[in-house]
Amino acid sequence: MIEKQFKNLEEQIEILKYKGMTIEDEVYAKKILLRENYFFLNGYRYPFMKSTNNKTFLEGVTFEELYSLFLFDRLIRNIFFKNLLIIENNLKSIISYQLSKKYGYREKDYLKAKNFNQDKAKQKQVNDLIRKMKRQIRINGSQHTATAHYISNYGYIPLWILVKVLSFGIIGELFAILKYDDQKDICHLYDIKVEDFLVYLPILSNYRNLCAHEDILYENRTQKEISDTLYHQLLQIEKQDDTYIYGKNDLFALVIIMKQMLSQEEFKNMSLELETAIENLAYNLHSIPVGSILHRMGFSENWKQLMNIERERYDEEL
């Protein structure tokens, strides 16, 4: 196995220049490479390369363009992250309200196995999740301000407090083991089908973690695809082999999910921020069109129209 050896800043610059990148201000480039990490920046090189086989840069590609894409991804990651946190908080609030209303507000009441899906195939999942939640109560009972307050003053932790220390992933697992009627009640508040919601939650959780850990966002693809929606149809997204080419397992699929889970005002604000970020990127790109980046994001040319389309409603009973 060939080892990757350490390269100093001068050597990093030479590698980029050898591959055809234009670097006019090497002092500036070295400063950025030191601050941001050559490996992380290099992860954004693919749109600027001649092909997957010819791993040299297109004619005229500059270091500033590469860094602009890097900064663009960081910016949209922050935009998505803050709105994913809004969705996470809303979901935790709704689930805790619905379950507390029906099963009680003490953990000895709402964590009973009989409150969850009684399918034998789900029993291990139910028991595992109850253990996870009880473990969070033990761990955070004295460490988290809110949980410590309730333990100290009341002797229990209500679900609307416990959800504050549960991860988005655990919340998704919790929804998955609820009785179908409880799932329907929650989905009814979002006007989303239960089967779609079960697909949406792990996607939202994965993107939330991706944003929190500063992984590459703009061209991320998920394993699961979302169902076709009215939005795909109204935006007249192109199809290939009877499948929409955008908005299925790409970043635009996340936008479609968030369209259904944010308020109209929240989604409008997010869309305007994304629009500004894309316009700024377009201004800084010279060797490639911004459309090539939008393609990698799964954004159709008319993606902004989604902001003005009314929320999709389901007429059938949820």
N, C-alpha and C positions, 0 to 999 in steps of 0.2 A: 504493500500500500504506500502510495506517494504522500508524504507529509506536506501540509501547507506551511510554508515558512513565513516568519515575520517579515514584513516589508515596511521600511520607514516611509515618511511622507514623500520624500523625493522619488523613491522607487514607485510609490503608488501613482504619482503624477506621470511618471514615465510609462507605466502600464497603460493608463488611459490615453496618453498621446500616441503610443504605439498602435493602439486599436483605432486610431483615427479621430479622437476627440480634440476639438480646438480649445486650448486653455491659454487665454491671453494674460490673465493675472494669476501667476502661480502662487504668489504670497496669499492672495484671497482664497485660492483653492486649497492650499495647505491648512489654512485656518479652519475652513469648513470641514475638511477631512478629519482634522484633529477633534473637532467638536462633535461631529455627527457620526463618525465611524465609516471607513471605506466600505466595509462589508454591507452596511445598511444602505448606503447611497447606491452601491452597485446593484442592489436589488431592483432598482428602477431603470436599469439600462435597456431592458428588452424593447420598449417601443421605439428606441432610437437606433436599433441595430438593423443591419441590412437584411438578415434572415436568421432563422434558428440555426442554420448550418454555418453561415458566414458571420461569425461573431465579431465583426468590426462595425464601427459606427457609420451611420449614413453621412453623406457629404455635408459638412457645415455644422454638425452637432457640437454644441458648446457645453462646457461644464455648468454654466449658469442655467441652461435648459434642464439638465439632469437634476440640479438642485431645486429648480422651480417645481418639477414634478414631485420631488421628495416633500417640499414644503406644502404643496397642494394636498397631498395625501394626508399630511399631518393636520392640515386645516379641516378637511372634510371629516377626518376621524374625530376631531373635537366636536364638530357640528353634530355628527351622528351620535356620539357618545352622550352628549348632554340631553338629547331627545330620547335616547334609549333609557336613560335614567328616569325621565318623566314617565315613560311607559312602564318601567319596572315599578316605580312608586305607585302609579295608578292601579296596576294589577295586584300588587300586594294589598292595597287598601280595599279593593273590591272583593278579593278572595277572603280576606280576614273578616270583612263585614258580613258577607254571605254565610260563611261557615259559623261565625260566632252567633249570628241570629238564629241559626238552625240547631246548632249542637252545643252551645254554651261557650263561656269565655274563660273557663279554667282549663288548664292543660289536661287534667284528669278526665275532662268531659270531651273536649274537641279532638283529643288524640286517641280516642277509642277506635279499635280496628273495625268495629261494626259501622262506623260512620263513613267508611270508604267502600270502594268497589268490592263486591263479595264474590266475584268470579274467582274460582280456585286458581286459575292461571296467574291471577294478580296478587295472590296472598303473600308471596315472598317479597314482591315489590312494595306492598303495603307495609309489611312488618319492617323491612329495611328502612323505609322512609320515616316511619314512626321513631325508629331508633336514632336516625340522623337528627330528627327534630328534638328529641329528648336530650341528645348529646349537646346540641346547641344551647339548650336551656341550662345544662350543667356548666358548660364552658363560659357562657355569657352571663350567667346569673349574677355573678359578682363583678365581672369585668366591664360590662356595658352599662352606661349611666341609667338608661331607661329600665332595663331588665333588673338591675340592682335595686332601683327604687321600688319596683313592684314586689320583688321578693322580700325586701326589708319591711315595706309598709303593709302589704296585703297577703304575702305568703304564696303568691302564684304569679304567673306571667300570662296575660291575655294574648290571644293570637295576634291582635292588631299591634302589639308591642314585639312579639316574637318575630314577626315577618321582617322587622327592621334588620335583624341579624342573620336572616336566611339569604342565601345566594339566589340569583335569578334562576340558576340551574335547578336548585331544590324546589323553588316555586313552580317551575315547569313540571317537575316530577310529581309534586303535590296535585297539580291540576290533572295530571294523567291518571291518577288513582282515585279521583273523586267518582262518586256515583254519577251516572249519566244525567240524571235530573239536575244535580248540582252543577254539572258542566254546562248544561243547557241554560240554566239561570244566569250564569256568569257570561256566557257567550251572547245571550240575548241583550245584555247591556252594551255590547260592542257591535251588535248586528253582524256577527261572524258565525259561520257554521262551526259546530264542534270539531268535525273532522279537519277543517282548515286550521282551527286554533291549535290543535294538537301538532300540526306541522309548523305553525308559526313560532311557537314558544321556544323550541330548541334552536331555531334559526336566530331568533332575537338574542337568546342567551349566548350563542357562539359569537355573534357580532359584538355583543357587549364586552365579552372577554377579549376579543381581538382588538377592539378599540382601547381597552384599558391597558393592554400590553404593547401597544404601538407596533403591531404587525402591519404588513402591507394590506391596505384596505381596498383600494380602487378596483383591483382586478380579481378580488377574492370570489371563489365559487363555493357554493354549499353542496353537500351530498344530496340533500333533499330538494325537490322542486316544489314550488307552490302551484296550486291549481290555477287554471285559466280564470281570469276575472273579466268583469265588464270593462275595466280599465285597459286591458290588453286590446279589447275589441274597439273601444272608442278612440284609442290612440292609433289604431290601424297598424299595429306592430306587424312587421313582416313575418311570414311563416316559412319554415323549411321542413319538409317531410311532415307537414301538418302540425308542427310545433312552433310556437312563438320563439323567435331568435333572441328576444330580450325579455327580461322580467320574469324569468323562471327560477334560476338558481344563481343569479348575479346580484350586483349591488342594487340594481333597479328593482329586483324582487323585494329587497328589504324596504325600499322606498314605498312600494305598493302595500306592504304589510303596515308600515308606519302611517300611511294615508288612512288606514282603517282603524288605527288605534290611538292616534293623536287627535286633539280637537282641531277644528277647522283653522283656528287662528294659529295654533302651534305648528301645524303642517305648513301653513302659508309662510310663517317666519323661517322655518327650516328650508323651504324651497327657495326663498329669496336669498338666504345665506349661501346655499349651494350654487345658485345662479351667479352670484358675485364671485365666488371662488373659481368657477369655471371661466368666467370672463377674464379674470386676472391671469389664469393659466394660459388662456388663448393669447393674451398680450405678450406673454413671456416666451412662447414657443415660436420658433422660426424655421426649424428644419423639418418639422412634422405638423400636420393640422391638428387642432384640438379634437376634431372628430375622431381621430384614431384612439385618443384616450377615452372619449365617450363610448366608443365601441367596446373597449375593454371593460368599461364600467357596466355595460349593458343598457346604456342610456340611448334611447332613440333621439333623433334630431328634434322631435316635438315634445320631449319629456316635460317641458315646463307647463304644457297644457293640463297635466295631471292636477296642478294646483287649483284649476278652475272647474274641474269635474266634481259634481256632487258626490258625496259618499255613497258607495254602493250599498243597497239595502236588499235584504233577503225577504221575499214575501212569504216563503214557506215557514212553518213553525220550526223554531230552533229547539 
